[in-house]
């Protein structure tokens, strides 16, 4: 039996080899196929330029700040003096208040520029005054009153030179009286709104000194006009003589205005010192000579065989010194010299020293 084991193993191997020979694997090549992709993205045109409202506003704000210069200052100064009835030394109770506002705006674009200036001053004081029969009463009295507005459009001509116009208007805000008791006693006014009113207009050239330390402007106007207006006719009445004057502020009785033609010269200086501008000095000198009116009137008087008094130039010189003790406290010194022979043949002088609150705003 043991001899049959090798034979049986050999037969089994033989049949296995035949079975393996009958099973074969064919090699097959895959068919090439082109893949297809589906695009689910939406197509649309995209602009290269992008608009930002915030950036646009910032750009416009920067342009405005570059073209516009604003200077605003306001002052409220006053003093109070009071004594009790038991005070042995002489003295009267007194109150003084002075309000002052100055505004200046300059706009410049390319060769064109325009400067607008507005200022207002109003001051009152109150003192005990004898109103008659030995009766004393505290009466308010106006000592400062002026409203001034000006505009000056200019165009650049050559270096440091411009040409253009200059228009200025001045008047008072409230009625004025000759004495403290005049209003109390019902006396006539000596001034009022548009009484007097002054209008100065000129066309000429302006030279700006090219120095930061000496910012002086010189305006030369060979063609200028000066007008004086008296609307309130009650200022012609003279209570002392109980009659009417022939003229008031150079305007004849029965008329409300007077115009003169000639030339004008104006000097402007404005400079501050210190890091915070603790010291500031401003001055304006204006002079007008009505040579056109002078020649015309002189020829007319010669034809009528009348005596003629030639026109004398007018002068107005204002000086303001501001001294800041702190951000909101300041001292102001103001001096004005004014000469107008048509009004009075004397030099008029006004000076003030005041201390009080101040506010200043500048965008540059």
Steps between C-alpha positions, in 0.01 A plus 500: 500500500785729575608469135166644395547835685759640257293394210188659638687829568642503150155452343356783712778737396446413137133582506566829683749607233251432225230696682735796541591481135138527400447829705664807336463884554465708191664842497252779413577868440251761639317715247613863516215730605501889512390619842223754511488772769197710594564873580256619762662850544295799380676725256478882521694812399724648770588872483859597562408826681370484856305792663533560872268759651722535807808565286303751290388693807851503644637634170238774481566595863873527432432723197273728705757530777766589246291766324328654804657683793277597794595722794240572770553680830249619760564704814282593795668749729360688795556661835291553814554753775270505804501694830282462805311794646738504796806543279680813620710573191331643192393259228212406271373157407586428137463215252673480161446230237668466160427226244720454195468249213740469203456260208727454199459250216729458201426277202768433237484289185764524230549871422180618669456585868240684706529625858190577707533679834229585754537660841265637764573701814247605761575648841286648779565637845268579788556774759289694747406832341311805620180503294363817658364625833793340673383152401763246399432200283717236340494563124648292220709688244647371174870565452595252224285404200614388158405244236745451212477267198742476210570280200802498269502277187849479349678337207872420489686717254876451549707390798371666821260719299124463459226713348135521594241690703458594863157581648449607863193603697483647853216618720366494856256251649307701759399865557760732653447810714702807586492442877406232749175674592397580141297185448348530848388858427369416152762694304573434134753242391838589353554163325310187404509203263610631156546839667775528414567214260818482292549313174847487342559325167820494299674325211876468501809296576624326814861421587578235764839520668662154455598459865341292774647727766360811333157412350411839352244561225495825304193582291523780246170597336515782241122469456299515821163616632403608850138535607352641821137429597275674754158333516381628839425870441461569872880531533481840329319652796711709738339511844728781623376746237163332443567497126616269223858480382593542132707183499543178694799270436569704187154438348284807432164543672218344300729247331572146615833428332815648352738333252856595411737366237876482528776263608576295813795335672473225761764319710425176686727322747415193709757291686509270803796415721565193714418133454136548597474853361495660845576841347319630193520842335258615232497837331311654209569845358257637240511832320267644235544812290206608285699668226235436233230670708744773600577595139133486394377708794781754465418555132130539579573752775727695264226521237254624764754746646478334839766428758597137516674308778703213362447144616737374769599129509342287771704265718402203713768306690407206725738311730411189701732310736381169647694346789394151609551410863346155444281327246189689609638813670649794313577871513418725207636845421319694227594842361333676207591829333237651271503825306216615276479876453153472348376385843721695740827686447677313780686174540274244670672252733355190665694270735393202710666258738291197595548162666264205477397179329612412149442222247704436187448252217730438203485214253869538412 
